[in-house]
């Protein structure tokens, strides 16, 4: 508790599946559900696996931590096999090694972290790891442990010697790589790289990376072999399969890098992604044969399935794998087992649910890179702490109800008929008022009316509300420290373009009604939003597109305008505005949802400052996602001189994730402080109104705001 002297940050993870992912395999071809084999111990979220070759597994067994588990004879006899995969069991998304004991009566799996096997000196600190694979006596993988330039990926390829544990970086220091793949000889590595295009340019789906090949040993001799390709996988030492988007559809392609010949392997009218080469002519891929809409009750062809394709044309039809086992489930990122006799993949474990059952939810404490600040993930959206830190509120994933955690437990404080009816709760800074403000109406739609309402007597769960706005689209309220005034953003003077500016309700009790006065704080043809009043009451922090260049596109990837940066404005002098932090050197990108620390010395934001950490098209729920990136960052500021905070250079990365971490809140209490009543709820399981899933292992999703929400269909 003493270590977290500056309190703790709560946040929400968008797009992270509500049901845990786990790893499975099937023989080629499977015949029924009974052919599917569970590959891990079932603990936590597990995904993105690769088999450890027998020779490398024997080397790993010589490491002290695992030496007593088995021996070389167990590998030679087939009793023991190994797999490297990503798991969240340590609360970070890091690589683990699974030893699978293939006893006929009762197969069992034992899992070890890389820190267990190779030592914490190398595998320590807050980071994300991915794409583990074996190259001879080396483990090759992606890690985000090294900072990169702002608005660029932190992902770099490393190799760790299985014998000595010695670790080296393979990606040049000025570049970023994704999705390493090792050639059959173990001598070369192919990567999807941003190198030729100069870095990440804000792409949210099709990264348009290029494929480079380099040596594992000695001089890297890094060489560009394929332009506009991603997710490489070797079919032979001269053949690479990869995926690429052409017009509206993703396809898997085969490239012979010895002569530069490239051909499409999968049909043009379906989506095929994340290939796994079986040999030089045959490849497994995840396919989506029919596009779905946000509100679809999906049919089998709209799920992501694993299929096998032959580039020679000898197979008249692809070999279906997961359609035979779980036709109404999404399956991801295949990998090859037993030289192509089996295919592995990961999917959600929703087959463990009973039909129509609510999905249990739980808060999760996470490792923080700063010992003076705690960190935890809330299983709900827009978490907000009361000023005294005694209460935590948030909305469920359907934007239907407000939940509160305090000394009386965890419960619903207000519920709508929903979904997509309520979001962005925030406490009145005067804790004696026991008052929450919320936005009521459809989210993320500036054309629709959106009202700010007050929910009084929250702790008593009185469950009534008082409307404060009369018209227009109004959102993101925040009170001054006395709780008498309220700042918010509105389209009321935005014209046909629906620009948004900041306004102040001079009376936070009556709002616009009666003698309520609204004072305009900012004025301009841009978007000012996500505002919060400082703990001292002198400044207001907000995000804005006001510095977007005139020649910039109207939208960013057909979504919002982009160019969101964080600003401070004096509450009593709107002429004093300072830009604190932009995403890139030209301010392009997204730095959103700024919130002050309780001491006013820092601001926490959700931002794309570290770009992407994985190939987005490989992520779960991607077809129903908006922005598959974003992490939590903090910026230290001078709380006394606003001008000292102009274009701050340094920011601190707090989370490392493939998903989007967003909407943070900061309290004075640590995650271990028993005096914070919400702490008592962190380890308890509960089931708010949120995703439902098919009991046969699938999910049906519809869109609520910017979230991906399953709806009950069984």
C-alpha positions in Angstrom: 0.0 0.0 0.0 2.8 2.4 0.8 4.4 1.9 -2.6 1.3 3.2 -4.3 1.6 6.6 -2.7 0.0 8.4 -5.7 -3.0 6.2 -5.7 -4.2 4.0 -8.5 -5.7 4.1 -12.0 -8.7 2.2 -13.2 -9.4 1.7 -16.9 -11.5 -0.3 -19.3 -10.3 -2.6 -22.1 -12.3 -2.4 -25.3 -12.5 -5.4 -27.7 -11.1 -7.8 -25.2 -13.4 -10.8 -25.5 -15.7 -11.2 -22.5 -15.2 -15.0 -22.6 -11.6 -16.3 -22.2 -9.7 -17.4 -25.3 -8.0 -20.8 -25.2 -6.0 -23.0 -27.6 -7.3 -26.1 -29.3 -6.4 -28.5 -32.2 -8.0 -30.8 -34.6 -6.7 -33.7 -36.9 -6.8 -33.1 -40.6 -9.6 -33.7 -41.5 -11.8 -33.7 -38.4 -15.2 -35.6 -38.3 -17.0 -34.2 -35.3 -16.7 -32.1 -32.1 -15.1 -35.0 -30.4 -12.0 -34.6 -32.6 -11.2 -31.2 -31.0 -8.4 -31.4 -28.4 -7.8 -28.9 -25.6 -4.1 -27.9 -25.7 -3.6 -25.9 -22.4 -4.4 -26.1 -18.7 -7.4 -23.8 -19.2 -6.1 -21.0 -16.9 -6.7 -17.4 -18.0 -6.7 -16.2 -21.6 -4.4 -18.2 -23.9 -3.8 -17.6 -27.6 -1.3 -17.3 -30.5 0.5 -20.6 -30.1 3.3 -22.4 -31.9 4.7 -25.9 -31.4 8.2 -26.2 -29.9 10.2 -28.7 -32.1 11.6 -31.8 -30.3 15.2 -30.7 -30.5 14.5 -27.3 -28.9 12.2 -28.9 -26.3 15.1 -31.1 -25.2 17.3 -28.0 -24.8 14.6 -26.2 -22.8 14.4 -29.3 -20.5 18.0 -28.6 -19.4 17.0 -25.3 -17.9 17.0 -25.6 -14.0 13.3 -24.6 -13.6 12.0 -27.4 -15.8 14.7 -30.0 -15.6 12.8 -32.1 -13.1 9.7 -32.2 -15.1 10.8 -34.6 -17.9 13.8 -35.8 -19.9 14.8 -36.4 -23.5 13.4 -39.9 -23.5 9.9 -38.4 -22.8 10.3 -36.3 -25.9 11.6 -39.1 -28.1 8.8 -41.4 -27.1 6.1 -38.8 -27.8 5.0 -38.7 -24.1 6.0 -35.0 -23.9 5.4 -32.2 -26.4 5.8 -28.5 -26.0 4.1 -25.3 -27.1 4.8 -21.6 -26.7 1.9 -19.2 -26.5 0.6 -15.9 -25.1 -1.2 -16.0 -21.8 -2.6 -13.4 -19.5 -2.2 -15.4 -16.3 0.5 -13.1 -15.0 -1.9 -10.2 -15.8 0.3 -9.1 -18.7 0.0 -10.5 -22.3 3.3 -12.4 -22.2 4.7 -15.6 -23.6 4.5 -18.9 -21.7 5.8 -22.5 -22.3 3.4 -25.4 -22.0 4.7 -28.9 -21.3 2.1 -31.4 -22.4 2.3 -34.9 -21.0 0.4 -37.0 -23.5 -0.5 -39.9 -21.2 -3.4 -41.8 -22.7 -5.4 -42.0 -19.5 -5.1 -38.5 -18.3 -3.1 -35.9 -20.4 -1.9 -33.0 -18.3 -0.3 -29.6 -19.0 2.2 -27.6 -16.9 2.8 -24.0 -17.8 5.8 -21.8 -17.2 6.5 -18.2 -17.9 9.6 -17.2 -19.8 10.9 -15.6 -16.6 10.5 -19.0 -14.9 12.6 -20.7 -17.6 15.1 -18.1 -18.6 15.3 -15.7 -15.6 13.6 -12.5 -14.6 16.6 -10.4 -15.5 15.5 -10.6 -19.2 11.8 -11.2 -18.9 10.8 -8.5 -16.4 8.9 -5.3 -16.3 5.6 -4.2 -17.9 5.6 -5.2 -21.6 3.7 -7.3 -24.1 5.1 -10.4 -25.8 3.8 -12.2 -28.9 4.6 -14.4 -31.9 6.9 -16.8 -30.1 8.7 -19.3 -32.5 11.8 -21.4 -32.5 14.8 -20.9 -34.7 17.4 -23.7 -34.0 18.7 -23.0 -30.5 16.9 -19.6 -30.2 13.5 -18.4 -29.2 12.3 -15.6 -31.5 9.5 -13.3 -30.4 8.0 -9.8 -30.3 8.3 -7.6 -27.3 7.2 -4.0 -26.5 9.8 -3.5 -23.7 11.8 -0.8 -25.7 10.3 2.7 -26.1 9.9 4.0 -29.6 9.3 7.5 -31.1 5.9 8.9 -30.4 3.1 7.5 -32.6 5.2 4.6 -33.6 5.0 0.9 -32.6 7.2 -0.4 -29.8 7.2 -3.9 -31.3 10.6 -5.3 -32.0 11.9 -8.9 -32.7 14.2 -10.4 -30.2 16.0 -13.7 -29.9 16.9 -15.6 -26.7 19.4 -18.4 -26.7 17.8 -21.5 -25.3 21.1 -22.7 -23.9 22.6 -19.6 -22.4 19.6 -17.3 -22.1 21.5 -14.6 -23.9 19.1 -12.1 -25.5 19.6 -9.9 -28.5 17.5 -7.5 -30.5 17.1 -8.3 -34.2 14.9 -5.4 -35.3 17.1 -2.3 -36.1 16.7 0.3 -33.4 14.9 2.8 -35.7 12.3 0.3 -37.0 9.3 -1.7 -35.9 8.4 -5.3 -36.8 5.4 -7.6 -36.4 4.6 -11.3 -36.8 8.1 -13.0 -37.0 8.2 -16.4 -38.7 11.1 -18.9 -38.9 12.1 -20.7 -42.1 12.1 -24.6 -42.0 15.9 -24.6 -41.8 15.8 -22.3 -38.8 18.3 -19.9 -40.4 16.1 -17.1 -41.5 13.3 -15.0 -40.1 10.6 -13.2 -42.1 8.8 -10.2 -40.5 6.0 -7.8 -41.4 7.7 -4.4 -41.1 7.0 -0.7 -41.3 10.5 -0.1 -42.4 10.1 0.9 -46.1 7.0 3.1 -45.5 8.8 5.0 -42.7 6.6 3.8 -39.8 2.9 3.5 -38.8 0.7 6.0 -40.5 -2.5 5.6 -38.4 -3.9 2.6 -40.3 -6.6 0.8 -38.3 -7.1 -2.4 -40.3 -4.8 -2.8 -43.3 -1.3 -1.9 -42.1 0.3 -2.2 -45.5 3.5 -3.5 -44.0 6.2 -5.1 -46.1 7.9 -8.4 -45.5 11.6 -8.4 -44.8 13.9 -11.4 -44.3 16.9 -11.6 -42.1 19.4 -14.1 -40.8 19.1 -15.6 -37.3 22.8 -15.8 -36.8 25.8 -13.5 -37.6 25.0 -10.6 -39.9 21.3 -10.0 -40.3 21.5 -9.1 -44.0 18.0 -7.7 -43.8 16.3 -7.7 -47.2 12.9 -6.6 -48.5 11.2 -9.5 -50.3 7.5 -8.6 -50.5 5.8 -5.2 -50.7 2.4 -4.8 -49.1 2.2 -8.1 -47.2 1.6 -9.2 -43.6 1.7 -12.2 -41.4 4.4 -14.2 -43.2 4.7 -18.0 -42.9 7.4 -20.2 -44.5 6.3 -23.1 -46.8 10.0 -23.8 -47.6 13.2 -21.9 -47.4 12.2 -20.1 -50.6 8.4 -19.9 -50.3 6.5 -17.5 -48.1 2.7 -17.3 -47.7 1.2 -14.0 -46.5 -2.0 -12.1 -46.3 -2.9 -8.9 -48.2 -6.0 -6.8 -48.7 -7.0 -6.3 -52.3 -10.0 -4.0 -52.9 -12.6 -5.2 -50.4 -11.3 -8.7 -49.6 -8.3 -10.1 -47.8 -6.5 -13.0 -49.5 -3.7 -15.4 -48.8 -0.9 -15.3 -51.3 2.1 -17.5 -52.1 5.5 -15.9 -53.0 8.6 -17.7 -54.3 11.3 -15.3 -53.1 13.9 -17.0 -55.3 12.3 -15.7 -58.5 9.8 -13.1 -57.2 6.7 -14.9 -58.4 3.5 -14.3 -56.4 0.1 -15.9 -56.8 -3.2 -15.7 -54.9 -4.1 -19.0 -53.1 -7.5 -18.3 -51.7 -10.7 -17.3 -53.7 -11.2 -13.6 -54.4 -14.7 -13.4 -53.1 -13.9 -14.4 -49.5 -11.8 -13.0 -46.7 -8.8 -15.2 -45.8 -6.2 -14.1 -43.3 -3.4 -15.2 -40.8 -2.0 -18.1 -42.9 0.0 -21.0 -41.5 2.0 -22.9 -44.1 1.9 -26.7 -43.9 4.4 -27.1 -46.8 5.5 -25.3 -49.9 2.1 -25.8 -51.6 -0.5 -26.1 -48.8 -1.6 -23.5 -46.2 -4.1 -23.2 -43.4 -5.9 -19.9 -43.0 -8.7 -18.3 -41.1 -11.6 -17.5 -43.5 -14.8 -15.5 -43.4 -16.9 -16.5 -46.3 -19.8 -14.1 -45.9 -19.6 -10.5 -44.5 -21.8 -9.7 -41.5 -23.4 -6.4 -40.4 -23.2 -5.1 -36.9 -26.7 -6.3 -36.0 -26.6 -9.7 -37.7 -27.6 -12.9 -36.1 -24.8 -14.6 -37.9 -25.0 -17.7 -39.9 -22.1 -20.3 -40.2 -20.4 -18.6 -43.2 -20.1 -15.4 -41.3 -18.0 -16.9 -38.5 -14.2 -17.0 -38.7 -13.2 -20.6 -39.5 -10.0 -22.5 -40.2 -9.6 -24.0 -43.7 -6.8 -25.6 -45.7 -6.0 -24.5 -49.2 -3.8 -26.0 -51.9 -1.9 -23.7 -54.2 -1.4 -26.3 -57.0 -5.2 -26.8 -57.6 -5.1 -30.5 -56.8 -7.6 -29.9 -54.0 -11.0 -29.4 -55.7 -12.4 -27.9 -52.4 -10.6 -26.5 -49.4 -10.5 -28.8 -46.4 -12.8 -27.5 -43.7 -11.6 -27.8 -40.1 -13.6 -25.9 -37.5 -16.8 -26.0 -39.5 -16.9 -29.7 -38.4 -16.3 -29.0 -34.7 -17.9 -25.7 -33.8 -19.7 -24.1 -36.7 -21.0 -21.2 -34.7 -17.8 -20.0 -33.2 -14.9 -17.7 -34.3 -11.5 -19.4 -34.7 -8.3 -17.5 -34.9 -4.6 -17.7 -36.1 -4.0 -21.3 -37.1 -0.7 -23.1 -36.4 0.7 -26.4 -37.6 1.2 -29.5 -35.5 2.9 -32.8 -36.3 4.1 -31.7 -39.7 0.5 -31.0 -40.8 -1.3 -33.9 -39.3 -3.1 -31.5 -36.9 -4.0 -27.8 -37.0 -4.1 -25.6 -33.9 -6.0 -22.4 -33.3 -7.6 -20.4 -30.5 -11.3 -19.6 -29.8 -13.5 -18.4 -26.9 -14.4 -21.0 -24.3 -18.1 -20.1 -24.4 -18.9 -23.7 -24.7 -18.5 -23.9 -21.0 -21.5 -21.6 -20.4 -25.0 -22.8 -20.0 -27.5 -21.6 -22.5 -28.5 -18.0 -21.9 -26.2 -17.7 -18.9 -24.7 -14.3 -18.0 -20.9 -14.2 -18.4 -19.2 -13.7 -15.0 -17.1 -10.5 -14.8 -14.2 -9.6 -12.5 -11.9 -6.7 -11.9 -8.2 -7.4 -12.5 -5.2 -5.9 -10.7 -2.4 -5.4 -13.2 1.3 -4.7 -12.9 2.1 -1.0 -13.2 5.4 0.3 -14.5 5.4 2.9 -11.8 5.6 1.6 -8.2 3.9 4.8 -6.8 0.7 4.2 -9.0 -1.5 1.1 -8.8 -3.4 -0.2 -11.8 -6.5 -2.3 -12.4 -8.9 -3.1 -15.2 -12.6 -2.7 -14.7 -15.1 -5.0 -16.3 -17.3 -2.0 -17.3 -16.9 1.2 -19.2 -16.1 4.8 -18.1 -15.0 4.0 -14.6 -15.1 7.1 -12.3 -14.0 7.5 -8.6 -15.7 9.9 -6.2 -13.4 12.7 -5.0 -12.8 11.0 -1.6 -12.0 7.7 -3.3 -14.8 5.8 -1.4 -16.9 5.0 -4.4 -16.4 3.7 -7.9 -19.0 3.9 -10.6 -19.1 2.6 -14.3 -21.6 1.6 -17.0 -22.0 -1.9 -18.3 -20.9 -3.0 -21.8 -24.4 -2.5 -23.2 -24.5 1.2 -22.0 -27.7 0.2 -20.2 -27.0 0.6 -16.5 -24.8 2.4 -14.0 -23.1 0.2 -11.4 -21.6 1.4 -8.1 -19.0 -0.2 -5.9 -18.8 1.1 -2.3 -19.1 0.0 1.3 -22.5 -1.5 0.6 -21.2 -3.8 -2.2 -21.5 -3.8 -6.0 -24.9 -3.1 -7.4 -26.9 -1.2 -10.0 -27.5 2.4 -9.1 -29.6 3.3 -12.2 -30.9 1.3 -15.1 -32.4 2.2 -18.4 -34.4 0.2 -21.0 -31.3 0.3 -23.2 -29.0 -0.7 -24.7 -27.0 2.3 -25.9 -28.8 4.7 -23.5 -26.4 5.8 -20.9 -22.7 6.4 -20.6 -19.8 8.5 -19.1 -20.8 8.7 -15.5 -18.9 11.2 -13.3 -19.2 12.1 -9.6 -19.9 15.6 -8.4 -16.6 16.6 -6.7 -18.5 17.5 -3.5 -18.8 14.0 -2.1 -21.5 15.2 0.4 -23.9 15.5 -2.5 -23.7 11.8 -3.4 -24.5 12.7 -7.0 -23.6 11.3 -10.4 -23.9 13.0 -13.7 -24.4 10.8 -16.8 -25.0 11.2 -20.6 -28.4 9.8 -21.6 -29.1 8.9 -25.2 -27.3 7.2 -28.1 -23.5 7.4 -27.9 -21.1 8.4 -30.7 -23.8 10.1 -32.9 -23.5 13.9 -33.0 -26.8 14.1 -35.0 -28.9 12.7 -32.2 -30.0 14.5 -29.0 -27.9 13.6 -26.0 -28.8 14.9 -22.5 -26.8 15.4 -19.3 -28.7 14.2 -16.3 -28.0 14.1 -12.6 -28.6 10.9 -10.5 -29.0 11.9 -6.9 -28.7 9.7 -3.8 -26.6 7.2 -5.6 -25.5 5.3 -2.5 -29.2 4.8 -1.6 -29.9 3.6 -5.1 -32.9 5.8 -5.3 -32.7 5.2 -9.1 -34.2 8.5 -10.3 -32.7 11.2 -12.4 -32.9 14.9 -13.1 -32.4 16.3 -16.6 -30.1 19.3 -16.9 -30.0 20.1 -20.6 -32.8 21.0 -22.9 -31.6 20.3 -26.5 -28.7 19.4 -28.7 -25.9 16.8 -28.2 -24.3 17.3 -24.8 -21.8 15.1 -23.1 -18.8 14.5 -20.8 -19.8 16.7 -17.8 -17.5 17.5 -14.9 -18.0 19.7 -11.9 -15.7 22.2 -10.2 -14.3 21.2 -6.8 -17.2 22.9 -5.0 -19.7 20.9 -7.1 -21.6 24.1 -7.9 -20.7 24.4 -11.6 -20.4 21.9 -14.4 -18.3 22.0 -17.6 -19.5 19.9 -20.6 -19.2 19.8 -24.4 -22.1 20.5 -26.7 -23.0 20.9 -30.4 -25.4 23.7 -29.6 -23.5 26.3 -31.6 -21.9 23.8 -34.0 -24.1 24.5 -37.0 -24.6 21.9 -39.8 -21.0 20.6 -39.2 -22.0 19.9 -35.6 -18.8 21.3 -34.2 -18.4 20.8 -30.5 -17.2 23.4 -27.9 -17.0 23.6 -24.1 -19.7 25.2 -22.0 -20.2 25.8 -18.3 -23.4 25.4 -16.4 -23.3 28.1 -13.8 -25.7 26.1 -11.6 -25.0 22.4 -11.5 -28.3 21.8 -9.7 -30.8 23.2 -12.2 -28.7 23.2 -15.4 -30.5 25.0 -18.2 -33.9 25.0 -16.4 -35.3 27.8 -14.3 -32.7 30.6 -14.0 -29.9 28.3 -15.1 -27.2 30.1 -17.2 -24.9 28.5 -19.7 -21.6 30.2 -20.4 -19.6 29.4 -23.5 -16.0 28.5 -22.7 -14.4 27.7 -26.1 -15.4 28.8 -29.6 -14.2 27.4 -32.9 -14.9 25.2 -35.9 -13.5 22.1 -34.4 -14.2 19.4 -31.7 -13.5 20.2 -28.1 -14.5 17.2 -25.9 -13.6 14.9 -23.0 -13.4 17.7 -20.5 -12.5 17.6 -16.8 -12.2 20.2 -14.1 -8.9 20.2 -12.2 -8.9 19.3 -8.4 -7.9 22.9 -7.6 -10.6 24.3 -9.9 -8.3 26.7 -11.8 -7.9 24.7 -15.0 -10.0 22.4 -17.3 -8.3 19.7 -19.4 -9.9 18.5 -22.6 -9.1 16.9 -26.0 -9.6 18.8 -29.2 -9.0 18.8 -33.0 -8.4 22.5 -33.0 -4.9 22.2 -34.4 -5.9 19.9 -37.2 -4.2 21.2 -40.4 -6.5 22.8 -43.0 -5.4 20.3 -45.7 -6.0 17.2 -43.5 -8.8 14.8 -44.5 -12.3 15.5 -43.0 -12.2 12.0 -41.4 -9.6 9.5 -40.2 -10.1 6.2 -41.9 -13.8 7.1 -42.6 -14.2 7.5 -38.8 -13.7 10.5 -36.5 -11.6 13.5 -37.7 -8.4 12.4 -36.0 -5.8 15.0 -34.8 -7.0 14.8 -31.2 -4.6 16.4 -28.8 -4.8 17.3 -25.1 -5.2 21.0 -24.0 -5.5 23.0 -20.8 -7.7 26.1 -20.5 -8.0 28.5 -17.6 -11.5 28.1 -16.1 -11.7 31.9 -15.5 -9.9 33.1 -18.6 -10.8 31.2 -21.8 -8.2 33.1 -23.7 -5.4 31.1 -22.0 -5.2 27.7 -23.8 -2.1 25.5 -23.9 -1.6 22.4 -26.0 -0.1 19.7 -23.7 0.3 16.6 -25.8 -0.3 15.5 -29.3 0.0 12.0 -30.7 2.6 12.5 -33.4 5.1 15.2 -34.3 2.4 16.8 -36.5 -0.3 16.2 -33.8 -2.0 13.6 -35.9 -3.6 10.7 -34.1 -5.6 10.3 -31.0 -4.9 11.5 -27.4 -8.3 11.3 -25.7 -10.2 11.1 -22.4 -7.7 13.2 -20.3 -8.2 13.0 -16.5 -6.3 14.7 -13.7 -4.5 12.8 -11.0 -5.9 13.6 -7.5 -2.8 15.8 -6.7 -3.1 17.7 -10.0 0.5 16.9 -11.0 -0.3 14.5 -13.8 -2.9 13.8 -16.5 -3.8 10.3 -17.6 -5.0 9.7 -21.2 -5.9 6.9 -23.6 -3.8 7.3 -26.7 -2.3 5.8 -29.8 1.2 7.1 -28.8 2.5 3.5 -29.1 0.6 2.8 -32.3 -0.3 -0.8 -32.9 1.2 -3.9 -31.2 -0.2 -6.7 -33.4 -1.6 -7.1 -36.9 -5.2 -5.8 -36.3 -6.9 -8.1 -38.7 -5.8 -11.0 -36.5 -7.7 -9.8 -33.4 -11.0 -11.2 -32.1 -14.1 -9.3 -33.1 -12.2 -7.2 -35.5 -14.9 -6.9 -38.1 -17.0 -5.2 -35.4 -14.3 -3.0 -34.1 -13.5 0.7 -34.7 -9.9 1.2 -33.5 -8.0 -1.8 -32.4 -5.3 0.1 -30.5 -4.7 2.5 -27.7 -3.0 2.3 -24.3 -3.0 4.3 -21.0 -0.4 7.0 -20.7 0.4 9.6 -18.1 1.9 13.0 -18.5 3.5 14.9 -15.6 2.6 18.6 -15.6 3.4 21.7 -13.6 0.3 22.4 -11.5 1.3 26.0 -10.8 2.2 27.5 -14.2 0.0 26.6 -17.1 2.5 27.8 -19.7 5.1 25.3 -18.5 2.9 22.6 -19.9 3.0 23.5 -23.5 3.9 20.6 -25.8 5.3 18.3 -23.1 7.9 16.0 -24.5 7.8 13.1 -22.0 4.9 10.7 -21.5 4.8 7.5 -19.6 3.3 4.3 -21.0 1.2 2.5 -18.4 -0.4 -0.4 -20.2 0.9 -2.7 -23.0 -1.9 -4.5 -24.8 -3.1 -5.7 -28.2 -6.6 -4.4 -27.3 -7.7 -0.8 -26.8 -7.3 0.3 -23.2 -9.4 3.4 -22.6 -11.4 5.7 -20.3 -9.2 5.8 -17.3 -9.9 7.3 -13.8 -7.4 8.1 -11.0 -8.0 7.9 -7.2 -5.9 8.7 -4.2 -6.3 5.2 -2.8 -4.0 2.3 -3.7 -5.4 -1.0 -4.9 -4.4 -2.5 -1.6 -5.9 0.0 0.7 -8.7 -1.6 2.8 -10.2 1.8 3.5 -11.3 2.1 -0.1 -14.5 0.1 -0.1 -14.3 -0.6 -3.9 -11.2 -2.6 -3.2 -13.3 -5.2 -1.5 -14.9 -5.9 -4.9 -11.8 -6.4 -7.0 -11.6 -10.1 -6.5 -15.3 -10.8 -6.6 -17.1 -12.3 -9.6 -20.3 -10.6 -10.7 -22.6 -10.6 -13.8 -23.7 -7.2 -15.0 -25.8 -6.7 -18.1 -23.2 -7.4 -20.7 -22.2 -10.0 -23.3 -24.1 -13.2 -23.9 -22.8 -16.2 -25.9 -23.9 -19.3 -27.6 -23.7 -22.3 -25.4 -22.1 -24.3 -28.4 -19.1 -22.1 -28.4 -20.0 -19.2 -30.6 -20.8 -15.5 -30.1 -23.3 -13.3 -31.9 -22.4 -9.6 -31.8 -24.1 -6.4 -32.4 -22.8 -2.9 -32.2 -23.5 -0.7 -29.2 -21.7 2.6 -29.5 -18.0 1.8 -30.2 -18.2 -1.4 -28.2 -18.7 -5.0 -29.5 -21.6 -6.5 -27.6 -23.0 -10.0 -28.1 -26.7 -10.4 -27.9 -28.6 -13.3 -26.6 -29.7 -15.7 -29.3 -30.1 -19.1 -27.7 
